[in-house]
Amino acid sequence: MNDPATTDWNALADDDFRQRVRSFLEANYPNELRYPSRRLFWHEIGFWYRRMSEIGWIAPNWPREHGGMGLDPGKLLIFYEEHERWGVSRFADMGILMVGPLLIRHGTPEQQKQWLPKIIACEHLWCQGYSEPNAGSDLAGLRTEAVLDGDEYVLNGQKIWTTLATDATHIFVLARTDKQAKKQAGISFLLADMKQPGIRVRPIKDVAGHSELCEVFLENVRVPVANLVGGANEGWGIAKALLGFERIFLGSPKYPNYALGVLSRVAEARGLHADPAFALAFAKLRMQVEDHTACYERFIEIVKRGDPIPPDISMLKVISTESFQAIADQVIRAAGPLAQLRGTVQVGDAEIDVLGPFFRALPSTIYGGTNEIQRNVLAREILRLPS
């Protein structure tokens, strides 16, 4: 392993860099944790993040002066593509992907000194306080309030669909600080300790029996003014800045390819590949994923050039999630009666989580901006249709 403090990763040829990342993951990431059917909790995956921190790979998107790898956009996409290819589980890495870059760009030197080293060291685990009941896709309609009281803000409200909040030590919160302003204009961005009095977390059990999503209740939570990122009432612009690469990640072919792999394993175990009807359905789905991959790679080239990401990026999320759902449905049809069983089941000589793709595909068209919202963006920004 090269010393990350002295290696100029961006100077490597893309193929060389890709091979180094691939070789490390294949040699070190546990095979039994590849392509998990749910988000893993910290006690299950924390060892891996601490290992990545030890070798200096925990923050590939951060500048070197803040402890990151300093990867340019092209190398960063390669880094994450290799993680997706090998099925490396994502923890709730909001600190690395969101809070850190935000503080590097908008935080004060004091905030950077206070928060960044603890994110790198895996001492602080962050969750996202954005969505609320009746303010999911319409995030600007949030009702959580932050009222200034001396040198503190007093937070009251509720957040929902907060991923792995039970493991988080801290939360970043969008809250309304000016009720008289227009919806987007009166919102601020605050950082809070989850151990603060008044914060209560309630896990939400989903249809698969997992509890990775949570509700977070905020009752008279006192947050120092020093934890305000950017200026008061400037949180909307900051929140949008956090979503840059997320649009690429949500539209990646990772999950459609994962589901296609499960479908192939089920078909092989049940001898379906020889069936003409199934072979035709499988070929159509595979072609759909190939088309999606080609579309995805077009946007990757835009990112590599450093050009602004155009609004038609919304099509990636629509294509990815709807392909994922179509393949997951085909897995259920291919599995027959076994699709009634939750968890790993015996399919021929193989053990397969048949319902895993289905349970992951169900919410995929909703999170990160519903597909209806994405289509509205395409209609308005690309097709120039009237509102």
TORBA-665791 format. One record per residue (C-alpha): x, y, z. Coordinates in steps of 0.2 Angstrom, whole numbers. Example, Ala and Ser with C-alpha at 12.3 -4.5 7.8 and 13.67 -1.06 7.14 Angstrom:
TORBA-665791
{u = 62; v = -22; w = 39}
{u = 68; v = -5; w = 36}
This chain:
TORBA-665791
{u = 0; v = 0; w = 0}
{u = 7; v = 17; w = -5}
{u = 9; v = 30; w = 9}
{u = -6; v = 41; w = 6}
{u = 3; v = 56; w = 12}
{u = 15; v = 55; w = -2}
{u = 6; v = 47; w = -16}
{u = -1; v = 58; w = -29}
{u = -16; v = 48; w = -34}
{u = -21; v = 60; w = -48}
{u = -5; v = 57; w = -57}
{u = -8; v = 39; w = -59}
{u = -16; v = 33; w = -76}
{u = -34; v = 29; w = -73}
{u = -32; v = 10; w = -77}
{u = -17; v = 9; w = -64}
{u = -27; v = 18; w = -51}
{u = -42; v = 7; w = -54}
{u = -32; v = -8; w = -52}
{u = -24; v = -3; w = -36}
{u = -41; v = 1; w = -29}
{u = -48; v = -16; w = -35}
{u = -34; v = -26; w = -29}
{u = -35; v = -19; w = -12}
{u = -54; v = -22; w = -10}
{u = -53; v = -39; w = -17}
{u = -39; v = -44; w = -5}
{u = -46; v = -35; w = 11}
{u = -65; v = -33; w = 10}
{u = -74; v = -48; w = 18}
{u = -83; v = -59; w = 5}
{u = -98; v = -62; w = 16}
{u = -102; v = -44; w = 17}
{u = -102; v = -41; w = -2}
{u = -119; v = -35; w = -9}
{u = -129; v = -35; w = 8}
{u = -147; v = -34; w = 6}
{u = -149; v = -20; w = 18}
{u = -138; v = -6; w = 25}
{u = -126; v = -13; w = 38}
{u = -126; v = -5; w = 56}
{u = -110; v = 2; w = 63}
{u = -106; v = -14; w = 74}
{u = -106; v = -24; w = 58}
{u = -96; v = -13; w = 46}
{u = -87; v = 0; w = 58}
{u = -71; v = -11; w = 57}
{u = -70; v = -8; w = 39}
{u = -72; v = 11; w = 40}
{u = -59; v = 12; w = 54}
{u = -47; v = 2; w = 42}
{u = -50; v = 14; w = 28}
{u = -46; v = 28; w = 40}
{u = -30; v = 20; w = 45}
{u = -24; v = 19; w = 27}
{u = -29; v = 36; w = 23}
{u = -43; v = 31; w = 11}
{u = -58; v = 36; w = 22}
{u = -61; v = 53; w = 13}
{u = -57; v = 51; w = -5}
{u = -67; v = 67; w = -10}
{u = -58; v = 78; w = 3}
{u = -43; v = 89; w = -1}
{u = -26; v = 82; w = 6}
{u = -24; v = 97; w = 18}
{u = -39; v = 91; w = 27}
{u = -34; v = 72; w = 28}
{u = -42; v = 66; w = 12}
{u = -35; v = 58; w = -4}
{u = -38; v = 74; w = -14}
{u = -45; v = 64; w = -29}
{u = -51; v = 73; w = -45}
{u = -69; v = 70; w = -51}
{u = -63; v = 56; w = -63}
{u = -53; v = 47; w = -50}
{u = -67; v = 49; w = -37}
{u = -79; v = 41; w = -49}
{u = -67; v = 26; w = -52}
{u = -65; v = 24; w = -33}
{u = -83; v = 23; w = -30}
{u = -86; v = 12; w = -46}
{u = -74; v = -1; w = -39}
{u = -83; v = -1; w = -22}
{u = -99; v = -4; w = -31}
{u = -92; v = -17; w = -42}
{u = -86; v = -27; w = -27}
{u = -102; v = -24; w = -17}
{u = -94; v = -15; w = -3}
{u = -108; v = -10; w = 9}
{u = -111; v = 9; w = 13}
{u = -113; v = 14; w = 31}
{u = -122; v = 31; w = 34}
{u = -107; v = 40; w = 27}
{u = -115; v = 57; w = 28}
{u = -100; v = 64; w = 37}
{u = -88; v = 60; w = 23}
{u = -100; v = 64; w = 8}
{u = -109; v = 78; w = 15}
{u = -104; v = 87; w = 31}
{u = -85; v = 86; w = 28}
{u = -86; v = 94; w = 10}
{u = -99; v = 107; w = 16}
{u = -87; v = 113; w = 31}
{u = -72; v = 113; w = 19}
{u = -82; v = 124; w = 7}
{u = -93; v = 135; w = 19}
{u = -87; v = 132; w = 37}
{u = -76; v = 143; w = 47}
{u = -58; v = 138; w = 51}
{u = -64; v = 135; w = 69}
{u = -78; v = 124; w = 63}
{u = -66; v = 114; w = 52}
{u = -54; v = 112; w = 66}
{u = -68; v = 106; w = 78}
{u = -77; v = 94; w = 66}
{u = -66; v = 87; w = 52}
{u = -53; v = 77; w = 62}
{u = -66; v = 68; w = 71}
{u = -75; v = 63; w = 55}
{u = -59; v = 57; w = 48}
{u = -56; v = 47; w = 64}
{u = -73; v = 39; w = 64}
{u = -77; v = 47; w = 81}
{u = -92; v = 56; w = 74}
{u = -105; v = 47; w = 64}
{u = -117; v = 59; w = 56}
{u = -136; v = 57; w = 50}
{u = -146; v = 69; w = 39}
{u = -160; v = 79; w = 46}
{u = -169; v = 84; w = 30}
{u = -186; v = 75; w = 27}
{u = -201; v = 78; w = 38}
{u = -219; v = 72; w = 38}
{u = -227; v = 81; w = 24}
{u = -210; v = 89; w = 18}
{u = -201; v = 75; w = 9}
{u = -200; v = 79; w = -9}
{u = -206; v = 97; w = -5}
{u = -191; v = 99; w = 7}
{u = -194; v = 118; w = 7}
{u = -210; v = 115; w = 16}
{u = -201; v = 109; w = 32}
{u = -208; v = 115; w = 48}
{u = -194; v = 112; w = 60}
{u = -190; v = 128; w = 69}
{u = -174; v = 135; w = 76}
{u = -177; v = 151; w = 87}
{u = -163; v = 161; w = 92}
{u = -161; v = 163; w = 111}
{u = -145; v = 172; w = 115}
{u = -130; v = 163; w = 109}
{u = -140; v = 147; w = 105}
{u = -154; v = 141; w = 94}
{u = -169; v = 131; w = 101}
{u = -174; v = 117; w = 89}
{u = -192; v = 110; w = 89}
{u = -199; v = 98; w = 76}
{u = -198; v = 81; w = 68}
{u = -187; v = 73; w = 55}
{u = -191; v = 56; w = 47}
{u = -183; v = 43; w = 35}
{u = -167; v = 47; w = 44}
{u = -155; v = 33; w = 39}
{u = -146; v = 24; w = 54}
{u = -150; v = 38; w = 66}
{u = -148; v = 25; w = 80}
{u = -130; v = 24; w = 76}
{u = -126; v = 42; w = 74}
{u = -117; v = 53; w = 86}
{u = -122; v = 69; w = 77}
{u = -135; v = 76; w = 65}
{u = -136; v = 90; w = 53}
{u = -153; v = 99; w = 52}
{u = -162; v = 110; w = 41}
{u = -173; v = 121; w = 51}
{u = -184; v = 137; w = 48}
{u = -176; v = 152; w = 56}
{u = -187; v = 165; w = 47}
{u = -206; v = 161; w = 46}
{u = -210; v = 177; w = 37}
{u = -198; v = 174; w = 22}
{u = -202; v = 163; w = 7}
{u = -201; v = 145; w = 9}
{u = -183; v = 143; w = 3}
{u = -177; v = 159; w = 10}
{u = -180; v = 157; w = 28}
{u = -170; v = 140; w = 31}
{u = -154; v = 138; w = 41}
{u = -141; v = 123; w = 42}
{u = -136; v = 118; w = 60}
{u = -125; v = 104; w = 67}
{u = -131; v = 95; w = 83}
{u = -125; v = 82; w = 95}
{u = -137; v = 68; w = 96}
{u = -134; v = 66; w = 115}
{u = -141; v = 83; w = 117}
{u = -156; v = 83; w = 129}
{u = -172; v = 84; w = 119}
{u = -167; v = 72; w = 105}
{u = -177; v = 56; w = 103}
{u = -174; v = 43; w = 90}
{u = -187; v = 30; w = 85}
{u = -183; v = 16; w = 73}
{u = -195; v = 12; w = 59}
{u = -197; v = -6; w = 55}
{u = -199; v = -8; w = 36}
{u = -208; v = -22; w = 26}
{u = -192; v = -32; w = 26}
{u = -192; v = -32; w = 45}
{u = -176; v = -20; w = 45}
{u = -175; v = -4; w = 55}
{u = -162; v = 6; w = 46}
{u = -174; v = 21; w = 45}
{u = -179; v = 32; w = 59}
{u = -189; v = 46; w = 66}
{u = -180; v = 60; w = 75}
{u = -190; v = 71; w = 87}
{u = -182; v = 88; w = 92}
{u = -190; v = 96; w = 108}
{u = -181; v = 112; w = 114}
{u = -164; v = 106; w = 108}
{u = -152; v = 119; w = 111}
{u = -138; v = 121; w = 98}
{u = -124; v = 134; w = 99}
{u = -124; v = 148; w = 86}
{u = -106; v = 142; w = 83}
{u = -114; v = 127; w = 75}
{u = -123; v = 137; w = 61}
{u = -115; v = 133; w = 45}
{u = -115; v = 148; w = 33}
{u = -126; v = 163; w = 37}
{u = -143; v = 163; w = 45}
{u = -157; v = 159; w = 32}
{u = -144; v = 153; w = 20}
{u = -147; v = 134; w = 23}
{u = -157; v = 131; w = 7}
{u = -142; v = 135; w = -5}
{u = -130; v = 125; w = 6}
{u = -142; v = 110; w = 6}
{u = -143; v = 110; w = -13}
{u = -124; v = 111; w = -14}
{u = -123; v = 95; w = -4}
{u = -133; v = 85; w = -18}
{u = -120; v = 87; w = -31}
{u = -112; v = 69; w = -33}
{u = -128; v = 61; w = -25}
{u = -137; v = 63; w = -41}
{u = -123; v = 53; w = -50}
{u = -123; v = 40; w = -36}
{u = -142; v = 37; w = -35}
{u = -142; v = 35; w = -54}
{u = -127; v = 22; w = -55}
{u = -130; v = 5; w = -62}
{u = -125; v = -3; w = -46}
{u = -142; v = -9; w = -40}
{u = -149; v = -15; w = -57}
{u = -133; v = -25; w = -59}
{u = -134; v = -32; w = -42}
{u = -152; v = -37; w = -45}
{u = -148; v = -44; w = -62}
{u = -135; v = -55; w = -53}
{u = -148; v = -62; w = -41}
{u = -159; v = -65; w = -56}
{u = -146; v = -75; w = -65}
{u = -142; v = -85; w = -49}
{u = -160; v = -89; w = -47}
{u = -162; v = -94; w = -65}
{u = -147; v = -105; w = -65}
{u = -153; v = -114; w = -49}
{u = -170; v = -117; w = -56}
{u = -164; v = -121; w = -74}
{u = -173; v = -107; w = -82}
{u = -160; v = -101; w = -94}
{u = -165; v = -114; w = -106}
{u = -183; v = -108; w = -106}
{u = -185; v = -97; w = -122}
{u = -198; v = -86; w = -113}
{u = -187; v = -82; w = -98}
{u = -171; v = -80; w = -109}
{u = -180; v = -67; w = -119}
{u = -186; v = -58; w = -103}
{u = -168; v = -59; w = -96}
{u = -161; v = -52; w = -112}
{u = -172; v = -37; w = -112}
{u = -168; v = -33; w = -94}
{u = -150; v = -35; w = -98}
{u = -151; v = -23; w = -113}
{u = -160; v = -11; w = -102}
{u = -146; v = -11; w = -90}
{u = -133; v = -9; w = -104}
{u = -142; v = 6; w = -110}
{u = -143; v = 13; w = -93}
{u = -124; v = 10; w = -91}
{u = -120; v = 19; w = -107}
{u = -131; v = 34; w = -101}
{u = -122; v = 34; w = -84}
{u = -105; v = 34; w = -93}
{u = -110; v = 50; w = -103}
{u = -113; v = 59; w = -86}
{u = -97; v = 53; w = -79}
{u = -87; v = 61; w = -94}
{u = -96; v = 77; w = -90}
{u = -90; v = 76; w = -72}
{u = -72; v = 71; w = -77}
{u = -71; v = 87; w = -88}
{u = -76; v = 97; w = -73}
{u = -92; v = 104; w = -82}
{u = -108; v = 108; w = -73}
{u = -119; v = 93; w = -71}
{u = -135; v = 97; w = -82}
{u = -153; v = 95; w = -76}
{u = -156; v = 80; w = -87}
{u = -145; v = 70; w = -74}
{u = -163; v = 67; w = -67}
{u = -166; v = 54; w = -80}
{u = -152; v = 43; w = -73}
{u = -161; v = 41; w = -56}
{u = -178; v = 37; w = -66}
{u = -169; v = 24; w = -77}
{u = -159; v = 16; w = -63}
{u = -173; v = 14; w = -50}
{u = -186; v = 8; w = -63}
{u = -174; v = -4; w = -70}
{u = -170; v = -10; w = -53}
{u = -189; v = -13; w = -49}
{u = -192; v = -22; w = -66}
{u = -178; v = -34; w = -62}
{u = -183; v = -37; w = -44}
{u = -201; v = -41; w = -50}
{u = -193; v = -54; w = -62}
{u = -183; v = -62; w = -48}
{u = -200; v = -65; w = -39}
{u = -208; v = -73; w = -54}
{u = -192; v = -83; w = -57}
{u = -192; v = -89; w = -39}
{u = -210; v = -95; w = -39}
{u = -217; v = -101; w = -22}
{u = -200; v = -97; w = -14}
{u = -203; v = -79; w = -17}
{u = -215; v = -80; w = -2}
{u = -200; v = -83; w = 10}
{u = -191; v = -68; w = 18}
{u = -172; v = -70; w = 20}
{u = -160; v = -82; w = 13}
{u = -168; v = -97; w = 6}
{u = -163; v = -113; w = -3}
{u = -165; v = -112; w = -22}
{u = -159; v = -128; w = -29}
{u = -141; v = -130; w = -23}
{u = -139; v = -111; w = -20}
{u = -143; v = -100; w = -5}
{u = -151; v = -84; w = -11}
{u = -160; v = -69; w = -3}
{u = -174; v = -69; w = -16}
{u = -184; v = -55; w = -9}
{u = -168; v = -44; w = -6}
{u = -169; v = -35; w = -22}
{u = -188; v = -32; w = -21}
{u = -187; v = -24; w = -4}
{u = -173; v = -13; w = -9}
{u = -181; v = -8; w = -25}
{u = -198; v = -3; w = -17}
{u = -192; v = 13; w = -10}
{u = -179; v = 17; w = -23}
{u = -191; v = 28; w = -33}
{u = -195; v = 38; w = -18}
{u = -179; v = 43; w = -9}
{u = -167; v = 56; w = -16}
{u = -182; v = 65; w = -24}
{u = -196; v = 55; w = -31}
{u = -196; v = 50; w = -49}
{u = -212; v = 61; w = -51}
{u = -201; v = 75; w = -46}
{u = -187; v = 70; w = -57}
{u = -199; v = 69; w = -72}
{u = -205; v = 87; w = -67}
{u = -187; v = 93; w = -68}
{u = -185; v = 85; w = -85}
{u = -202; v = 92; w = -91}
{u = -198; v = 110; w = -85}
{u = -179; v = 111; w = -88}
{u = -176; v = 100; w = -104}
{u = -193; v = 99; w = -113}
{u = -198; v = 117; w = -108}
{u = -216; v = 112; w = -104}
{u = -227; v = 124; w = -95}
{u = -229; v = 121; w = -76}
